[in-house]
């Protein structure tokens, strides 16, 4: 059940998020992971201490050489950090693989609170990559930043989903982990389909570093393996839930998940 996934994202030296989490997730779910690294971060479970951005030409070359030789069935896009990288990723994908579905995780803020996407980059993301996305996977703060809706309106889930979907992607998965509730409730909205609701009990755990990266890569793997979008989301959510439940308890801050968790009979 192989599926080729190209991951365009930043590196996490702590291994819990970013490219490291992406590769582990794709591999655990039976896919084949390739990467185009956009930035190198010095970070651990306590936060990000430094970021080194990769030159846009090198980001583009990573995409080109992997696609020329290996190809892809799905592309996962994570941390991009600045407009120059967003622009080159957009142009390179248009040139190399214009029809491959893109799972776009709009990474804006690290778990420890560090900003990972400038305001100018947010606008570039909205203009160039968001309309190309097969699926957009924002959490609540990211959804607010993208839509710029006033605070009281962001509690209207249907409105938030409608505005996000109107920005051009094929579908939106709105992640509800930042809402204060005993349940984690996510909503999937596809053009021409009813909104789907997914929920699970909130796990009382500090080991949630990299959940967004992990979920998006797990969905990308499902799409690469020819699962439907809904089935990909269902499997990805189960994988993340179990990976949190069995987290190794490493570090003094927001710890990593157990990316080695294997879903039976996937």
C-alpha positions as CSV (number, residue, x, y, z in Angstrom):
1,X,0.0,0.0,0.0
2,X,2.9,2.3,-0.8
3,X,2.2,6.0,-1.6
4,X,4.9,8.5,-2.5
5,X,4.7,11.7,-0.4
6,X,6.9,14.8,-1.1
7,X,7.1,16.9,2.1
8,X,8.0,20.5,1.7
9,X,8.7,21.9,5.2
10,X,11.2,22.9,7.9
11,X,13.4,20.7,10.0
12,X,13.0,20.2,13.8
13,X,16.2,19.4,15.5
14,X,14.2,17.9,18.4
15,X,12.6,15.4,16.2
16,X,9.0,15.9,17.3
17,X,7.6,18.1,14.5
18,X,8.5,19.3,11.0
19,X,10.3,17.1,8.5
20,X,11.3,14.6,11.2
21,X,7.7,14.0,12.3
22,X,6.6,13.9,8.7
23,X,9.0,11.2,7.6
24,X,8.2,9.1,10.6
25,X,4.5,9.4,10.0
26,X,4.6,8.6,6.3
27,X,6.8,5.6,7.0
28,X,4.6,4.3,9.9
29,X,1.6,4.4,7.6
30,X,3.3,2.4,4.9
31,X,4.2,5.3,2.5
32,X,7.4,6.5,1.0
33,X,8.6,10.0,2.1
34,X,10.7,12.5,0.2
35,X,11.7,16.0,1.4
36,X,12.4,19.5,0.3
37,X,13.7,21.3,3.4
38,X,12.7,25.0,3.6
39,X,14.4,25.9,6.9
40,X,16.5,24.4,9.7
41,X,15.3,25.2,13.2
42,X,17.2,24.7,16.4
43,X,14.5,23.6,18.8
44,X,13.5,21.2,21.5
45,X,10.4,20.5,23.5
46,X,10.8,23.9,25.3
47,X,10.8,26.0,22.1
48,X,12.6,27.4,19.1
49,X,16.0,29.1,19.7
50,X,17.1,29.8,16.1
51,X,15.9,29.5,12.5
52,X,18.1,29.3,9.4
53,X,16.2,29.6,6.1
54,X,17.3,27.6,3.1
55,X,18.0,29.6,-0.1
56,X,15.0,29.4,-2.4
57,X,17.0,28.0,-5.3
58,X,18.0,25.0,-3.1
59,X,14.4,24.5,-2.1
60,X,13.4,24.5,-5.7
61,X,16.2,22.1,-6.7
62,X,15.2,19.6,-4.0
63,X,11.6,19.5,-5.4
64,X,12.9,19.2,-9.0
65,X,15.3,16.4,-8.6
66,X,13.0,14.2,-6.5
67,X,10.1,14.7,-8.9
68,X,12.2,14.2,-12.0
69,X,13.3,10.8,-10.7
70,X,10.9,9.5,-8.0
71,X,7.6,11.3,-8.6
72,X,4.9,11.8,-6.1
73,X,1.3,10.8,-5.4
74,X,0.7,13.6,-2.9
75,X,2.5,16.7,-1.6
76,X,2.5,17.9,2.0
77,X,3.4,21.6,2.5
78,X,4.3,22.8,5.9
79,X,6.6,25.6,7.2
80,X,7.6,28.0,4.4
81,X,8.5,31.1,6.5
82,X,8.9,33.9,3.9
83,X,7.4,35.1,0.7
84,X,10.5,34.2,-1.5
85,X,10.2,30.6,-0.5
86,X,6.5,30.6,-1.0
87,X,6.9,32.0,-4.4
88,X,9.5,29.6,-5.5
89,X,7.6,26.6,-4.1
90,X,4.5,27.8,-6.0
91,X,6.4,28.2,-9.3
92,X,8.3,24.9,-9.0
93,X,5.2,22.9,-8.2
94,X,3.3,24.6,-11.1
95,X,6.2,23.6,-13.4
96,X,7.0,20.1,-12.1
97,X,3.8,18.6,-10.7
98,X,0.8,20.8,-11.4
99,X,-1.8,18.1,-10.9
100,X,-0.5,16.3,-7.8
101,X,-2.9,17.0,-4.8
102,X,-1.4,19.3,-2.1
103,X,-2.1,19.0,1.6
104,X,-1.4,22.5,2.9
105,X,-0.7,22.9,6.7
106,X,-0.4,26.7,7.2
107,X,2.3,26.5,9.9
108,X,2.4,29.9,11.6
109,X,3.3,29.5,15.3
110,X,5.4,26.8,17.0
111,X,4.0,25.0,20.0
112,X,6.3,27.0,22.3
113,X,4.9,30.3,20.9
114,X,7.6,31.4,18.4
115,X,6.3,32.9,15.1
116,X,7.2,30.8,12.1
117,X,5.5,32.8,9.3
118,X,5.7,36.6,8.8
119,X,2.6,38.7,8.0
120,X,3.9,39.2,4.4
121,X,4.3,35.5,4.1
122,X,0.8,34.9,5.2
123,X,-0.5,37.1,2.4
124,X,1.7,35.3,-0.2
125,X,0.4,31.9,1.1
126,X,-3.2,33.1,0.7
127,X,-2.6,34.4,-2.8
128,X,-0.4,31.6,-4.3
129,X,-0.6,28.3,-2.5
130,X,-3.9,28.2,-0.8
131,X,-6.0,28.2,-4.0
132,X,-3.9,25.2,-5.2
133,X,-4.5,23.1,-2.1
134,X,-6.5,19.9,-2.2
135,X,-6.9,20.2,1.5
136,X,-6.1,23.1,3.9
137,X,-5.6,22.1,7.6
138,X,-5.6,25.1,9.9
139,X,-6.1,25.1,13.6
140,X,-8.3,27.8,15.2
141,X,-5.5,30.5,15.6
142,X,-4.3,29.8,12.0
143,X,-7.9,30.0,10.7
144,X,-8.4,33.4,12.4
145,X,-5.1,34.7,11.0
146,X,-6.1,33.5,7.5
147,X,-9.6,34.9,7.5
148,X,-9.0,37.9,9.7
149,X,-12.5,37.6,11.1
150,X,-13.3,39.5,14.3
151,X,-13.0,37.4,17.5
152,X,-16.7,36.9,18.2
153,X,-17.3,35.6,14.6
154,X,-14.7,32.8,15.0
155,X,-17.0,30.9,17.3
156,X,-19.4,30.4,14.3
157,X,-17.9,27.3,12.9
158,X,-20.0,27.2,9.7
159,X,-19.0,30.8,8.9
160,X,-15.3,30.1,9.6
161,X,-15.4,27.1,7.3
162,X,-17.3,28.9,4.6
163,X,-14.8,31.8,4.6
164,X,-11.8,29.4,4.6
165,X,-13.3,27.3,1.7
166,X,-14.1,30.5,-0.2
167,X,-10.4,31.3,-0.3
168,X,-9.8,28.7,-3.0
169,X,-8.9,25.3,-1.6
170,X,-10.8,22.1,-2.6
171,X,-11.5,21.3,1.1
172,X,-10.8,22.5,4.6
173,X,-10.1,20.5,7.8
174,X,-10.6,22.9,10.7
175,X,-8.8,21.5,13.7
176,X,-10.5,22.2,17.1
177,X,-7.7,21.4,19.6
178,X,-7.3,25.0,20.7
179,X,-10.9,25.3,21.8
180,X,-11.4,24.7,25.5
181,X,-13.5,21.6,25.7
182,X,-13.3,18.0,27.0
183,X,-13.7,16.9,23.3
184,X,-11.5,17.6,20.4
185,X,-13.8,18.4,17.5
186,X,-12.6,18.7,13.9
187,X,-14.7,19.7,10.9
188,X,-14.2,18.7,7.3
189,X,-15.8,20.9,4.6
190,X,-15.5,19.9,0.9
191,X,-17.1,21.8,-2.0
192,X,-20.5,20.4,-2.7
193,X,-20.7,18.2,0.4
194,X,-22.1,18.4,3.8
195,X,-19.8,19.3,6.7
196,X,-18.3,16.3,8.4
197,X,-17.7,16.3,12.2
198,X,-15.1,14.2,13.9
199,X,-14.5,14.1,17.6
200,X,-12.6,12.3,20.3
201,X,-12.0,12.8,24.0
202,X,-9.2,15.3,24.8
203,X,-6.2,13.5,26.2
204,X,-4.7,15.3,29.3
205,X,-1.2,15.3,28.0
206,X,1.7,17.8,27.5
207,X,3.1,15.5,24.8
208,X,1.5,17.2,21.8
209,X,4.4,18.7,20.0
210,X,4.1,18.1,16.2
211,X,0.4,17.1,16.2
212,X,-0.4,19.4,13.3
213,X,2.5,18.3,11.1
214,X,1.8,14.7,12.0
215,X,-1.9,14.9,11.1
216,X,-1.3,16.6,7.8
217,X,1.3,14.1,6.8
218,X,-0.9,11.2,7.8
219,X,-3.7,12.6,5.6
220,X,-1.3,13.1,2.7
221,X,-0.2,9.4,3.0
222,X,-3.8,8.3,2.8
223,X,-4.4,10.4,-0.3
224,X,-1.1,9.0,-1.8
225,X,-2.4,5.5,-1.2
226,X,-5.7,6.3,-3.0
227,X,-7.9,6.5,0.1
228,X,-10.8,8.9,0.0
229,X,-10.3,12.3,1.7
230,X,-12.7,11.3,4.5
231,X,-11.1,7.9,5.1
232,X,-7.7,9.6,5.1
233,X,-8.8,12.0,7.8
234,X,-10.4,9.2,9.9
235,X,-7.2,7.1,9.8
236,X,-4.9,10.1,10.4
237,X,-6.9,11.2,13.4
238,X,-6.8,7.7,14.9
239,X,-3.0,7.6,14.3
240,X,-2.5,10.9,16.0
241,X,-4.7,10.0,18.9
242,X,-2.9,6.7,19.6
243,X,0.5,8.4,19.1
244,X,-0.4,10.9,21.9
245,X,-1.7,8.1,24.1
246,X,1.5,6.1,23.8
247,X,3.9,9.2,23.7
248,X,7.3,8.4,25.2
249,X,7.3,11.3,27.7
250,X,10.5,12.9,26.5
251,X,11.7,16.4,27.3
252,X,10.8,19.1,29.8
253,X,8.2,20.9,27.7
254,X,5.7,19.9,25.0
255,X,7.0,16.4,24.3
256,X,6.9,14.4,21.0
257,X,4.3,11.8,20.0
258,X,5.0,8.1,19.5
259,X,5.4,8.2,15.7
260,X,6.3,4.5,15.8
261,X,2.7,3.6,16.6
262,X,1.4,1.2,13.9
263,X,-2.4,1.1,13.1
264,X,-3.5,-2.5,12.9
265,X,-4.7,-3.5,9.4
266,X,-4.3,-0.1,7.8
